[in-house]
Amino acid sequence: MSPKVKFKMININATFLILCLGLLFPQSLITNNTYYNKADSLNEQKEYLQADAMYQRALIEFLNNKDEHAVAWTYNKLGGISLDTEQFDLAIERYNKSLKYSVSITDSILLGKTYNNIGLCYYKKYNFDSAIAYYDSSTVYRKSRPYSYTMTLNNIGTTYELSGDYSYAIKYYNKSLIIRRKLKEK
């Protein structure tokens, strides 16, 4: 059995266990933020299996409390774990759940980030047309955040470069560079 298959099986079992515990003990003594913060710490240490389980536990709490903002960010974090572990389809599924909640709460920062991350998933799957479409969606939300915006423009350039369309790649790299230079002048 490959390590990726093992991770998926362990991940599913851990998630199921966490979901069952959440149903048995809905009045947790530990706050929602504690699960989320612990998951962030584990994620930073690349302890993805444990981080995923903690985010899942936090997600249960956030869903029970109808905290759509926290649900949206948690799905985004779960998508990040799936992306980091090269489970691109699961990452896209989780990011799409994040989008669903992000749209309902109109969180433009999270929308820009999530569209960019879905683009990255498609880029890693060598589906360049979808990657560019999601990156384009990201730019709509990131224009007011210059550093994030330039990162997405750079991602578009990289995608065009890898697909062999060098003229478009240079166009987007130049756009990114112009904005970055203006930021340095301020």
C-alpha positions in Angstrom: 0.0 0.0 0.0 1.4 3.4 -1.0 2.0 6.1 1.6 -0.6 8.3 0.0 -3.2 5.5 0.2 -2.3 4.9 3.9 -2.6 8.6 4.7 -6.1 8.7 3.0 -7.2 5.6 5.0 -5.8 6.9 8.3 -7.3 10.4 7.5 -10.7 8.9 6.9 -10.6 6.8 10.1 -9.3 9.8 12.2 -12.0 12.1 10.7 -14.7 9.5 11.5 -13.4 9.2 15.1 -13.4 12.9 15.6 -16.9 13.2 14.1 -18.2 10.5 16.5 -16.5 12.2 19.5 -18.2 15.5 18.5 -21.6 13.8 18.5 -21.0 12.1 21.9 -19.5 15.2 23.6 -21.1 18.3 22.0 -20.5 20.5 25.1 -16.7 20.5 24.9 -14.7 22.1 27.7 -12.1 23.2 25.1 -13.0 26.3 23.1 -13.3 26.3 19.4 -10.2 28.4 19.1 -8.2 25.9 21.0 -8.8 23.2 18.4 -8.2 25.6 15.6 -5.1 27.0 17.1 -3.7 23.6 17.9 -4.4 22.6 14.3 -2.6 25.7 13.0 0.4 24.7 15.1 0.4 21.1 13.9 0.0 22.3 10.4 3.0 24.6 10.7 5.0 21.6 11.9 3.8 19.6 8.9 1.9 17.2 11.2 -0.8 17.0 8.6 -2.8 14.0 9.9 -3.1 15.5 13.4 -3.8 19.0 12.1 -6.5 17.6 9.8 -8.2 15.9 12.8 -8.0 19.1 14.9 -9.5 21.2 12.1 -12.2 18.6 11.7 -13.0 18.9 15.4 -13.0 22.6 15.2 -15.2 22.4 12.2 -17.8 20.4 14.1 -17.9 23.1 16.8 -18.1 25.9 14.3 -20.9 24.2 12.4 -22.8 23.5 15.6 -22.5 27.2 16.5 -23.4 28.3 13.0 -20.2 30.4 12.8 -20.0 30.6 9.0 -16.9 32.7 9.0 -15.0 30.2 11.1 -16.4 27.3 8.9 -15.2 29.1 5.8 -11.6 29.6 7.1 -11.5 26.0 8.5 -12.5 24.5 5.1 -9.7 26.7 3.6 -7.2 25.3 6.0 -8.4 21.7 5.4 -8.0 22.4 1.7 -4.4 23.6 2.4 -3.6 20.3 4.1 -5.0 18.4 1.1 -3.0 20.5 -1.3 0.2 20.0 0.7 -0.3 16.3 0.8 -1.0 16.3 -3.0 -4.6 15.2 -2.6 -5.7 17.7 -5.2 -9.3 16.6 -5.7 -10.0 16.6 -2.0 -8.3 20.0 -1.8 -10.6 21.3 -4.5 -13.6 19.8 -2.7 -12.7 21.5 0.5 -11.9 24.8 -1.1 -15.2 24.8 -2.8 -16.9 24.3 0.6 -14.9 27.3 1.8 -16.1 29.3 -1.2 -19.7 28.4 -0.4 -19.4 29.9 3.1 -17.2 32.8 1.9 -19.7 34.0 -0.6 -22.5 33.9 2.0 -20.5 36.0 4.4 -18.9 38.1 1.7 -15.3 37.7 2.9 -13.4 39.1 0.0 -10.0 38.3 1.5 -10.9 34.6 1.9 -12.6 34.5 -1.6 -9.4 35.8 -3.2 -7.2 33.4 -1.3 -9.5 30.4 -2.0 -9.9 31.1 -5.7 -6.1 31.4 -5.9 -5.6 28.1 -4.0 -8.1 26.2 -6.3 -6.1 27.6 -9.2 -3.0 26.2 -7.7 -4.6 22.8 -7.4 -5.5 22.8 -11.0 -2.0 24.0 -11.9 -0.5 21.0 -10.0 -2.9 18.8 -11.9 -1.6 20.3 -15.2 -5.1 21.6 -16.0 -3.9 25.0 -17.0 -7.1 26.4 -18.4 -9.0 25.8 -15.1 -6.0 27.1 -13.2 -6.0 30.4 -15.1 -9.8 30.7 -14.7 -9.6 30.4 -11.0 -6.6 32.7 -10.8 -8.6 35.3 -12.8 -11.4 35.0 -10.3 -8.9 35.5 -7.5 -7.7 38.8 -9.1 -11.2 40.3 -8.8 -11.0 40.0 -5.0 -7.3 40.7 -4.6 -6.9 44.0 -6.6 -7.3 46.0 -3.4 -4.6 44.0 -1.7 -1.5 44.7 -3.9 0.9 42.0 -2.5 -1.7 39.3 -2.8 -2.7 40.6 -6.2 0.9 40.5 -7.5 1.2 36.9 -6.2 -1.8 35.8 -8.2 -0.6 37.7 -11.3 2.7 35.8 -10.9 0.8 32.5 -10.6 -0.9 33.3 -13.9 2.4 34.1 -15.5 3.9 30.8 -14.3 0.9 28.9 -15.6 1.2 30.4 -19.0 4.9 29.8 -19.0 4.5 26.1 -18.2 1.8 25.8 -20.8 4.2 27.2 -23.4 2.5 30.6 -23.9 5.5 32.7 -23.2 4.1 36.0 -24.5 1.2 35.9 -22.0 3.6 34.7 -19.3 5.8 37.8 -19.8 2.7 40.0 -19.9 1.6 38.8 -16.4 5.1 38.9 -15.0 5.4 42.5 -16.1 2.1 43.4 -14.6 3.2 42.0 -11.3 6.6 43.7 -11.4 5.2 47.1 -12.2 2.9 46.9 -9.1 5.7 45.6 -6.9 8.0 48.5 -8.0 5.3 51.0 -7.2 4.9 49.4 -3.7 8.6 49.8 -3.1 8.5 53.5 -4.0 5.8 54.2 -1.4 
